[in-house]
Every structure is written in structure tokens, then in C-alpha cells.
């Protein structure tokens, strides 16, 4: 998993092969964030983001890297949740709030 842009640009994180979820591809992330950048200035507007079904946390770390004020990552799988926590500890950020739980219960 690689961070495309922002303060953690080019940083790589090794996702265990045993994971059911796969990181979002670089191509998909580039396209997603090209669209989002037309609507938001992540740093100037103090954007808050919610990453449901966070999986490996690929989108969450990209949001943090680009300057989101707060990112909430909700993931049900214990191993995936632990991986997201590990990645956020490695980059020493307190902007991301990983939540271990069911997305549908969290939304309620």
C-alpha cells in the first residue's frame, strides 16, 4: 500500500497477504482524489471525513496525508482494525480515529 500525495507521499506500508481486503489501487485513489480536490481544499477547509468499511485504511491514510482535520475509520475485522491502528501509530498522527465495530451500528 502506497500513499499517493501529501505529507506522507511515497510512504509504503506492507499489507499482510492473509487479509481479505485489498488496498485501493493507486489508479483508483488518484481518480477519487482528483474529483475530491475539485470540491474540497483539505487543509484550508478543515475537512472531516468518515471512512466506512475502512479495510486496510488506504483511503484513511491518504486523507490524513492530504491534511484532513479529522478522519474516522470504521472497520469490523479485528486484524484490519489493528493494521489501521499500527499504520496511524507509525506516522504518529492523532487526526485519525479508528473504530472497531460494525458500520451499520455505528451509523445509528
N, CA, C and O atoms as CSV, one atom per row, in Angstrom:
chain,resi,resn,atom,element,x,y,z
A,1,UNK,N,N,0.861,-1.160,0.000
A,1,UNK,CA,C,0.000,0.000,0.000
A,1,UNK,C,C,0.905,1.219,0.000
A,1,UNK,O,O,1.863,1.291,0.769
A,2,UNK,N,N,0.597,2.183,-0.871
A,2,UNK,CA,C,1.428,3.370,-1.008
A,2,UNK,C,C,0.563,4.614,-0.882
A,2,UNK,O,O,-0.569,4.646,-1.365
A,3,UNK,N,N,1.105,5.641,-0.229
A,3,UNK,CA,C,0.420,6.926,-0.116
A,3,UNK,C,C,0.785,7.732,-1.354
A,3,UNK,O,O,1.963,7.862,-1.689
A,4,UNK,N,N,-0.215,8.270,-2.029
A,4,UNK,CA,C,-0.035,8.959,-3.306
A,4,UNK,C,C,0.482,10.387,-3.140
A,4,UNK,O,O,1.401,10.802,-3.846
A,5,UNK,N,N,-0.109,11.139,-2.209
A,5,UNK,CA,C,0.209,12.564,-2.113
A,5,UNK,C,C,0.143,13.041,-0.669
A,5,UNK,O,O,-0.328,12.326,0.215
A,6,UNK,N,N,0.620,14.255,-0.447
A,6,UNK,CA,C,0.540,14.852,0.880
A,6,UNK,C,C,1.824,14.686,1.672
A,6,UNK,O,O,2.887,14.422,1.110
A,7,UNK,N,N,1.712,14.845,2.979
A,7,UNK,CA,C,2.909,14.836,3.821
A,7,UNK,C,C,3.542,13.448,3.945
A,7,UNK,O,O,4.721,13.340,4.280
A,8,UNK,N,N,2.779,12.390,3.680
A,8,UNK,CA,C,3.323,11.035,3.737
A,8,UNK,C,C,3.547,10.458,2.339
A,8,UNK,O,O,3.642,9.241,2.173
A,9,UNK,N,N,3.629,11.323,1.349
A,9,UNK,CA,C,3.781,10.920,-0.047
A,9,UNK,C,C,4.908,9.893,-0.208
A,9,UNK,O,O,5.980,10.022,0.383
A,10,UNK,N,N,4.635,8.882,-1.014
A,10,UNK,CA,C,5.564,7.793,-1.348
A,10,UNK,C,C,5.835,6.830,-0.197
A,10,UNK,O,O,6.624,5.897,-0.346
A,11,UNK,N,N,5.200,7.042,0.930
A,11,UNK,CA,C,5.397,6.125,2.055
A,11,UNK,C,C,4.694,4.808,1.749
A,11,UNK,O,O,3.581,4.813,1.223
A,12,UNK,N,N,5.319,3.695,2.068
A,12,UNK,CA,C,4.762,2.370,1.792
A,12,UNK,C,C,4.496,1.623,3.090
A,12,UNK,O,O,5.240,1.740,4.063
A,13,UNK,N,N,3.413,0.850,3.076
A,13,UNK,CA,C,3.049,0.003,4.210
A,13,UNK,C,C,2.743,-1.381,3.664
A,13,UNK,O,O,1.976,-1.526,2.712
A,14,UNK,N,N,3.339,-2.389,4.265
A,14,UNK,CA,C,3.138,-3.766,3.806
A,14,UNK,C,C,1.879,-4.348,4.417
A,14,UNK,O,O,1.779,-4.522,5.632
A,15,UNK,N,N,0.912,-4.647,3.543
A,15,UNK,CA,C,-0.347,-5.248,3.972
A,15,UNK,C,C,-0.158,-6.767,3.988
A,15,UNK,O,O,0.283,-7.341,2.992
A,16,UNK,N,N,-0.485,-7.421,5.101
A,16,UNK,CA,C,-0.344,-8.882,5.154
A,16,UNK,C,C,-1.156,-9.573,4.051
A,16,UNK,O,O,-2.279,-9.174,3.743
A,17,UNK,N,N,-0.572,-10.592,3.478
A,17,UNK,CA,C,-1.233,-11.322,2.380
A,17,UNK,C,C,-2.470,-12.082,2.849
A,17,UNK,O,O,-3.306,-12.477,2.036
A,18,UNK,N,N,-2.582,-12.282,4.131
A,18,UNK,CA,C,-3.718,-13.037,4.670
A,18,UNK,C,C,-4.994,-12.200,4.757
A,18,UNK,O,O,-6.067,-12.739,5.027
A,19,UNK,N,N,-4.886,-10.890,4.532
A,19,UNK,CA,C,-6.058,-10.016,4.642
A,19,UNK,C,C,-7.088,-10.324,3.559
A,19,UNK,O,O,-6.744,-10.619,2.414
A,20,UNK,N,N,-8.350,-10.249,3.947
A,20,UNK,CA,C,-9.443,-10.434,2.997
A,20,UNK,C,C,-9.573,-9.199,2.107
A,20,UNK,O,O,-9.846,-9.312,0.912
A,21,UNK,N,N,-9.378,-8.031,2.694
A,21,UNK,CA,C,-9.489,-6.774,1.942
A,21,UNK,C,C,-8.164,-6.459,1.268
A,21,UNK,O,O,-7.103,-6.834,1.764
A,22,UNK,N,N,-8.226,-5.781,0.157
A,22,UNK,CA,C,-7.037,-5.331,-0.553
A,22,UNK,C,C,-7.040,-3.814,-0.560
A,22,UNK,O,O,-8.102,-3.193,-0.613
A,23,UNK,N,N,-5.844,-3.203,-0.506
A,23,UNK,CA,C,-5.792,-1.739,-0.548
A,23,UNK,C,C,-6.345,-1.207,-1.863
A,23,UNK,O,O,-6.233,-1.858,-2.902
A,24,UNK,N,N,-6.932,-0.039,-1.812
A,24,UNK,CA,C,-7.399,0.626,-3.024
A,24,UNK,C,C,-6.191,0.865,-3.919
A,24,UNK,O,O,-5.139,1.293,-3.444
A,25,UNK,N,N,-6.336,0.593,-5.202
A,25,UNK,CA,C,-5.210,0.749,-6.124
A,25,UNK,C,C,-4.822,2.221,-6.255
A,25,UNK,O,O,-5.634,3.118,-6.028
A,26,UNK,N,N,-3.565,2.445,-6.625
A,26,UNK,CA,C,-3.084,3.816,-6.821
A,26,UNK,C,C,-3.926,4.530,-7.865
A,26,UNK,O,O,-4.261,5.704,-7.701
A,27,UNK,N,N,-4.269,3.824,-8.943
A,27,UNK,CA,C,-5.062,4.407,-10.024
A,27,UNK,C,C,-6.420,4.884,-9.506
A,27,UNK,O,O,-6.853,5.996,-9.809
A,28,UNK,N,N,-7.087,4.034,-8.723
A,28,UNK,CA,C,-8.404,4.388,-8.178
A,28,UNK,C,C,-8.295,5.554,-7.200
A,28,UNK,O,O,-9.135,6.454,-7.215
A,29,UNK,N,N,-7.257,5.547,-6.340
A,29,UNK,CA,C,-7.084,6.650,-5.380
A,29,UNK,C,C,-6.815,7.968,-6.105
A,29,UNK,O,O,-7.370,9.005,-5.742
A,30,UNK,N,N,-5.965,7.927,-7.128
A,30,UNK,CA,C,-5.673,9.151,-7.881
A,30,UNK,C,C,-6.946,9.737,-8.471
A,30,UNK,O,O,-7.181,10.942,-8.385
A,31,UNK,N,N,-7.767,8.879,-9.071
A,31,UNK,CA,C,-9.012,9.355,-9.670
A,31,UNK,C,C,-9.990,9.875,-8.630
A,31,UNK,O,O,-10.612,10.918,-8.828
A,32,UNK,N,N,-10.128,9.161,-7.532
A,32,UNK,CA,C,-11.018,9.598,-6.457
A,32,UNK,C,C,-10.599,10.966,-5.928
A,32,UNK,O,O,-11.431,11.861,-5.780
A,33,UNK,N,N,-9.311,11.124,-5.645
A,33,UNK,CA,C,-8.848,12.381,-5.064
A,33,UNK,C,C,-8.778,13.514,-6.084
A,33,UNK,O,O,-8.830,14.682,-5.697
A,34,UNK,N,N,-8.662,13.206,-7.371
A,34,UNK,CA,C,-8.765,14.251,-8.391
A,34,UNK,C,C,-10.157,14.859,-8.366
A,34,UNK,O,O,-10.308,16.074,-8.495
A,35,UNK,N,N,-11.166,14.028,-8.203
A,35,UNK,CA,C,-12.542,14.524,-8.118
A,35,UNK,C,C,-12.736,15.302,-6.812
A,35,UNK,O,O,-13.261,16.415,-6.827
A,36,UNK,N,N,-12.311,14.715,-5.677
A,36,UNK,CA,C,-12.498,15.375,-4.380
A,36,UNK,C,C,-11.770,16.713,-4.295
A,36,UNK,O,O,-12.270,17.652,-3.676
A,37,UNK,N,N,-10.590,16.806,-4.913
A,37,UNK,CA,C,-9.834,18.071,-4.881
A,37,UNK,C,C,-10.549,19.200,-5.604
A,37,UNK,O,O,-10.272,20.372,-5.346
A,38,UNK,N,N,-11.470,18.863,-6.511
A,38,UNK,CA,C,-12.269,19.901,-7.176
A,38,UNK,C,C,-13.350,20.465,-6.257
A,38,UNK,O,O,-13.865,21.556,-6.501
A,39,UNK,N,N,-13.691,19.730,-5.206
A,39,UNK,CA,C,-14.741,20.152,-4.281
A,39,UNK,C,C,-14.199,20.678,-2.955
A,39,UNK,O,O,-14.814,21.544,-2.332
A,40,UNK,N,N,-13.049,20.158,-2.522
A,40,UNK,CA,C,-12.531,20.499,-1.205
A,40,UNK,C,C,-11.061,20.879,-1.264
A,40,UNK,O,O,-10.292,20.348,-2.065
A,41,UNK,N,N,-10.697,21.802,-0.403
A,41,UNK,CA,C,-9.282,22.040,-0.112
A,41,UNK,C,C,-9.103,21.456,1.285
A,41,UNK,O,O,-9.475,22.080,2.279
A,42,UNK,N,N,-8.538,20.270,1.354
A,42,UNK,CA,C,-8.491,19.513,2.601
A,42,UNK,C,C,-7.860,20.285,3.751
A,42,UNK,O,O,-8.315,20.174,4.889
A,43,UNK,N,N,-6.830,21.057,3.473
A,43,UNK,CA,C,-6.133,21.781,4.542
A,43,UNK,C,C,-6.858,23.066,4.931
A,43,UNK,O,O,-7.012,23.354,6.118
A,44,UNK,N,N,-7.296,23.828,3.954
A,44,UNK,CA,C,-7.908,25.140,4.218
A,44,UNK,C,C,-9.296,25.037,4.842
A,44,UNK,O,O,-9.663,25.859,5.682
A,45,UNK,N,N,-10.063,24.035,4.437
A,45,UNK,CA,C,-11.460,23.954,4.866
A,45,UNK,C,C,-11.678,23.118,6.117
A,45,UNK,O,O,-12.819,22.934,6.540
A,46,UNK,N,N,-10.597,22.600,6.726
A,46,UNK,CA,C,-10.726,21.766,7.920
A,46,UNK,C,C,-11.735,20.628,7.688
A,46,UNK,O,O,-12.685,20.456,8.452
A,47,UNK,N,N,-11.505,19.868,6.627
A,47,UNK,CA,C,-12.395,18.785,6.234
A,47,UNK,C,C,-12.361,17.658,7.262
A,47,UNK,O,O,-11.297,17.271,7.745
A,48,UNK,N,N,-13.546,17.139,7.587
A,48,UNK,CA,C,-13.684,15.963,8.444
A,48,UNK,C,C,-14.231,14.845,7.570
A,48,UNK,O,O,-15.186,15.052,6.821
A,49,UNK,N,N,-13.631,13.658,7.660
A,49,UNK,CA,C,-14.013,12.553,6.776
A,49,UNK,C,C,-14.378,11.309,7.570
A,49,UNK,O,O,-13.872,11.078,8.668
A,50,UNK,N,N,-15.265,10.519,6.991
A,50,UNK,CA,C,-15.706,9.262,7.579
A,50,UNK,C,C,-15.413,8.160,6.566
A,50,UNK,O,O,-15.987,8.151,5.477
A,51,UNK,N,N,-14.525,7.234,6.915
A,51,UNK,CA,C,-14.159,6.117,6.051
A,51,UNK,C,C,-14.844,4.861,6.574
A,51,UNK,O,O,-14.346,4.203,7.488
A,52,UNK,N,N,-16.002,4.534,5.978
A,52,UNK,CA,C,-16.749,3.351,6.373
A,52,UNK,C,C,-16.200,2.139,5.639
A,52,UNK,O,O,-15.740,2.255,4.503
A,53,UNK,N,N,-16.246,0.982,6.277
A,53,UNK,CA,C,-15.664,-0.247,5.714
A,53,UNK,C,C,-14.208,0.051,5.339
A,53,UNK,O,O,-13.801,-0.175,4.200
A,54,UNK,N,N,-13.440,0.549,6.279
A,54,UNK,CA,C,-12.095,1.068,6.039
A,54,UNK,C,C,-11.112,0.038,5.490
A,54,UNK,O,O,-10.142,0.412,4.830
A,55,UNK,N,N,-11.338,-1.230,5.745
A,55,UNK,CA,C,-10.463,-2.268,5.190
A,55,UNK,C,C,-9.031,-2.116,5.668
A,55,UNK,O,O,-8.756,-2.272,6.857
A,56,UNK,N,N,-8.119,-1.814,4.760
A,56,UNK,CA,C,-6.712,-1.661,5.115
A,56,UNK,C,C,-6.373,-0.246,5.571
A,56,UNK,O,O,-5.260,0.004,6.033
A,57,UNK,N,N,-7.323,0.682,5.445
A,57,UNK,CA,C,-7.077,2.061,5.855
A,57,UNK,C,C,-6.390,2.893,4.779
A,57,UNK,O,O,-5.902,3.989,5.059
A,58,UNK,N,N,-6.349,2.389,3.573
A,58,UNK,CA,C,-5.671,3.070,2.473
A,58,UNK,C,C,-6.236,4.473,2.214
A,58,UNK,O,O,-5.488,5.436,2.041
A,59,UNK,N,N,-7.548,4.565,2.193
A,59,UNK,CA,C,-8.186,5.869,1.960
A,59,UNK,C,C,-7.988,6.762,3.187
A,59,UNK,O,O,-7.760,7.963,3.047
A,60,UNK,N,N,-8.072,6.190,4.373
A,60,UNK,CA,C,-7.892,6.966,5.604
A,60,UNK,C,C,-6.516,7.610,5.676
A,60,UNK,O,O,-6.407,8.797,5.980
A,61,UNK,N,N,-5.465,6.844,5.401
A,61,UNK,CA,C,-4.109,7.397,5.483
A,61,UNK,C,C,-3.902,8.442,4.385
A,61,UNK,O,O,-3.165,9.409,4.581
A,62,UNK,N,N,-4.537,8.254,3.253
A,62,UNK,CA,C,-4.446,9.243,2.171
A,62,UNK,C,C,-5.119,10.554,2.597
A,62,UNK,O,O,-4.595,11.635,2.329
A,63,UNK,N,N,-6.273,10.457,3.256
A,63,UNK,CA,C,-6.968,11.646,3.754
A,63,UNK,C,C,-6.130,12.376,4.806
A,63,UNK,O,O,-6.032,13.603,4.791
A,64,UNK,N,N,-5.532,11.614,5.712
A,64,UNK,CA,C,-4.671,12.202,6.744
A,64,UNK,C,C,-3.478,12.890,6.087
A,64,UNK,O,O,-3.118,14.010,6.448
A,65,UNK,N,N,-2.880,12.214,5.128
A,65,UNK,CA,C,-1.706,12.746,4.440
A,65,UNK,C,C,-2.003,14.057,3.723
A,65,UNK,O,O,-1.146,14.938,3.645
A,66,UNK,N,N,-3.216,14.183,3.203
A,66,UNK,CA,C,-3.593,15.379,2.447
A,66,UNK,C,C,-4.085,16.518,3.321
A,66,UNK,O,O,-4.416,17.588,2.811
A,67,UNK,N,N,-4.137,16.307,4.620
A,67,UNK,CA,C,-4.431,17.414,5.515
A,67,UNK,C,C,-5.817,17.477,6.108
A,67,UNK,O,O,-6.226,18.534,6.590
A,68,UNK,N,N,-6.562,16.374,6.090
A,68,UNK,CA,C,-7.883,16.373,6.730
A,68,UNK,C,C,-7.730,16.686,8.210
A,68,UNK,O,O,-6.777,16.247,8.854
A,69,UNK,N,N,-8.672,17.446,8.740
A,69,UNK,CA,C,-8.635,17.815,10.152
A,69,UNK,C,C,-8.958,16.626,11.045
A,69,UNK,O,O,-8.421,16.501,12.145
A,70,UNK,N,N,-9.843,15.749,10.562
A,70,UNK,CA,C,-10.233,14.572,11.340
A,70,UNK,C,C,-10.714,13.490,10.381
A,70,UNK,O,O,-11.450,13.767,9.434
A,71,UNK,N,N,-10.290,12.261,10.636
A,71,UNK,CA,C,-10.729,11.108,9.848
A,71,UNK,C,C,-11.179,10.032,10.824
A,71,UNK,O,O,-10.441,9.673,11.741
A,72,UNK,N,N,-12.385,9.520,10.629
A,72,UNK,CA,C,-12.899,8.413,11.433
A,72,UNK,C,C,-12.930,7.186,10.519
A,72,UNK,O,O,-13.580,7.197,9.474
A,73,UNK,N,N,-12.220,6.129,10.925
A,73,UNK,CA,C,-12.138,4.893,10.136
A,73,UNK,C,C,-12.873,3.789,10.881
A,73,UNK,O,O,-12.478,3.406,11.982
A,74,UNK,N,N,-13.944,3.280,10.279
A,74,UNK,CA,C,-14.734,2.237,10.925
A,74,UNK,C,C,-14.481,0.912,10.211
A,74,UNK,O,O,-14.697,0.795,9.005
A,75,UNK,N,N,-14.022,-0.085,10.970
A,75,UNK,CA,C,-13.717,-1.406,10.404
A,75,UNK,C,C,-14.107,-2.488,11.400
A,75,UNK,O,O,-13.800,-2.396,12.589
A,76,UNK,N,N,-14.783,-3.508,10.903
A,76,UNK,CA,C,-15.269,-4.577,11.763
A,76,UNK,C,C,-14.226,-5.663,12.008
A,76,UNK,O,O,-14.140,-6.201,13.112
A,77,UNK,N,N,-13.432,-5.989,10.989
A,77,UNK,CA,C,-12.442,-7.064,11.107
A,77,UNK,C,C,-11.343,-6.675,12.090
A,77,UNK,O,O,-10.724,-5.620,11.955
A,78,UNK,N,N,-11.106,-7.529,13.074
A,78,UNK,CA,C,-10.129,-7.251,14.133
A,78,UNK,C,C,-8.724,-7.015,13.588
A,78,UNK,O,O,-8.047,-6.076,14.006
A,79,UNK,N,N,-8.279,-7.868,12.652
A,79,UNK,CA,C,-6.929,-7.741,12.110
A,79,UNK,C,C,-6.766,-6.473,11.274
A,79,UNK,O,O,-5.730,-5.809,11.332
A,80,UNK,N,N,-7.787,-6.148,10.505
A,80,UNK,CA,C,-7.731,-4.931,9.696
A,80,UNK,C,C,-7.710,-3.691,10.583
A,80,UNK,O,O,-6.963,-2.744,10.337
A,81,UNK,N,N,-8.543,-3.717,11.618
A,81,UNK,CA,C,-8.569,-2.612,12.576
A,81,UNK,C,C,-7.193,-2.434,13.223
A,81,UNK,O,O,-6.705,-1.312,13.355
A,82,UNK,N,N,-6.581,-3.533,13.619
A,82,UNK,CA,C,-5.247,-3.476,14.244
A,82,UNK,C,C,-4.214,-2.922,13.265
A,82,UNK,O,O,-3.316,-2.180,13.665
A,83,UNK,N,N,-4.335,-3.277,11.991
A,83,UNK,CA,C,-3.412,-2.773,10.982
A,83,UNK,C,C,-3.562,-1.255,10.814
A,83,UNK,O,O,-2.569,-0.533,10.719
A,84,UNK,N,N,-4.801,-0.784,10.778
A,84,UNK,CA,C,-5.050,0.662,10.655
A,84,UNK,C,C,-4.434,1.389,11.850
A,84,UNK,O,O,-3.783,2.420,11.681
A,85,UNK,N,N,-4.636,0.858,13.049
A,85,UNK,CA,C,-4.053,1.468,14.254
A,85,UNK,C,C,-2.530,1.500,14.160
A,85,UNK,O,O,-1.903,2.500,14.510
A,86,UNK,N,N,-1.939,0.409,13.688
A,86,UNK,CA,C,-0.479,0.321,13.553
A,86,UNK,C,C,0.048,1.368,12.570
A,86,UNK,O,O,1.045,2.034,12.845
A,87,UNK,N,N,-0.621,1.511,11.426
A,87,UNK,CA,C,-0.201,2.496,10.416
A,87,UNK,C,C,-0.279,3.901,10.989
A,87,UNK,O,O,0.638,4.697,10.790
A,88,UNK,N,N,-1.346,4.218,11.690
A,88,UNK,CA,C,-1.512,5.559,12.246
A,88,UNK,C,C,-0.489,5.827,13.349
A,88,UNK,O,O,-0.035,6.960,13.505
A,89,UNK,N,N,-0.123,4.806,14.108
A,89,UNK,CA,C,0.944,4.972,15.105
A,89,UNK,C,C,2.287,5.216,14.420
A,89,UNK,O,O,3.079,6.039,14.879
A,90,UNK,N,N,2.542,4.506,13.328
A,90,UNK,CA,C,3.809,4.663,12.600
A,90,UNK,C,C,3.995,6.092,12.080
A,90,UNK,O,O,5.105,6.625,12.096
A,91,UNK,N,N,2.909,6.701,11.622
A,91,UNK,CA,C,3.023,8.071,11.104
A,91,UNK,C,C,2.825,9.110,12.203
A,91,UNK,O,O,2.882,10.314,11.955
A,92,UNK,N,N,2.594,8.629,13.409
A,92,UNK,CA,C,2.467,9.500,14.594
A,92,UNK,C,C,1.429,10.598,14.408
A,92,UNK,O,O,1.718,11.784,14.568
A,93,UNK,N,N,0.210,10.176,14.067
A,93,UNK,CA,C,-0.872,11.143,13.903
A,93,UNK,C,C,-1.968,10.883,14.921
A,93,UNK,O,O,-2.226,9.740,15.300
A,94,UNK,N,N,-2.599,11.941,15.350
A,94,UNK,CA,C,-3.754,11.812,16.236
A,94,UNK,C,C,-5.011,12.309,15.521
A,94,UNK,O,O,-6.059,12.490,16.140
A,95,UNK,N,N,-4.893,12.523,14.221
A,95,UNK,CA,C,-6.010,13.021,13.410
A,95,UNK,C,C,-6.998,11.898,13.098
A,95,UNK,O,O,-8.194,12.151,12.956
A,96,UNK,N,N,-6.509,10.656,12.991
A,96,UNK,CA,C,-7.372,9.529,12.647
A,96,UNK,C,C,-7.900,8.868,13.910
A,96,UNK,O,O,-7.161,8.659,14.872
A,97,UNK,N,N,-9.181,8.545,13.894
A,97,UNK,CA,C,-9.815,7.833,14.998
A,97,UNK,C,C,-10.321,6.497,14.460
A,97,UNK,O,O,-11.409,6.437,13.888
A,98,UNK,N,N,-9.544,5.423,14.637
A,98,UNK,CA,C,-10.022,4.111,14.185
A,98,UNK,C,C,-11.062,3.570,15.161
A,98,UNK,O,O,-10.901,3.658,16.378
A,99,UNK,N,N,-12.121,3.016,14.606
A,99,UNK,CA,C,-13.184,2.434,15.427
A,99,UNK,C,C,-13.373,0.986,15.011
A,99,UNK,O,O,-13.588,0.686,13.837
A,100,UNK,N,N,-13.290,0.087,15.999
A,100,UNK,CA,C,-13.506,-1.335,15.745
A,100,UNK,C,C,-14.966,-1.631,15.999
A,100,UNK,O,O,-15.407,-1.682,17.147
A,101,UNK,N,N,-15.714,-1.825,14.930
A,101,UNK,CA,C,-17.125,-2.095,15.102
A,101,UNK,C,C,-17.858,-2.210,13.788
A,101,UNK,O,O,-17.291,-2.005,12.715
A,102,UNK,N,N,-19.120,-2.541,13.893
A,102,UNK,CA,C,-19.995,-2.702,12.739
A,102,UNK,C,C,-20.427,-1.327,12.208
A,102,UNK,O,O,-20.892,-0.477,12.967
A,103,UNK,N,N,-20.268,-1.128,10.919
A,103,UNK,CA,C,-20.601,0.158,10.294
A,103,UNK,C,C,-22.064,0.521,10.511
A,103,UNK,O,O,-22.381,1.668,10.825
A,104,UNK,N,N,-22.954,-0.449,10.346
A,104,UNK,CA,C,-24.381,-0.165,10.442
A,104,UNK,C,C,-24.787,0.228,11.857
A,104,UNK,O,O,-25.677,1.059,12.037
A,105,UNK,N,N,-24.152,-0.355,12.849
A,105,UNK,CA,C,-24.408,0.043,14.244
A,105,UNK,C,C,-23.817,1.425,14.501
A,105,UNK,O,O,-24.418,2.236,15.205
A,106,UNK,N,N,-22.651,1.696,13.938
A,106,UNK,CA,C,-22.009,2.996,14.126
A,106,UNK,C,C,-22.860,4.116,13.539
A,106,UNK,O,O,-22.989,5.179,14.146
A,107,UNK,N,N,-23.433,3.889,12.379
A,107,UNK,CA,C,-24.253,4.913,11.710
A,107,UNK,C,C,-25.484,5.259,12.543
A,107,UNK,O,O,-25.890,6.419,12.616
A,108,UNK,N,N,-26.066,4.252,13.162
A,108,UNK,CA,C,-27.240,4.512,14.001
A,108,UNK,C,C,-26.842,5.369,15.160
A,108,UNK,O,O,-27.681,5.708,15.995
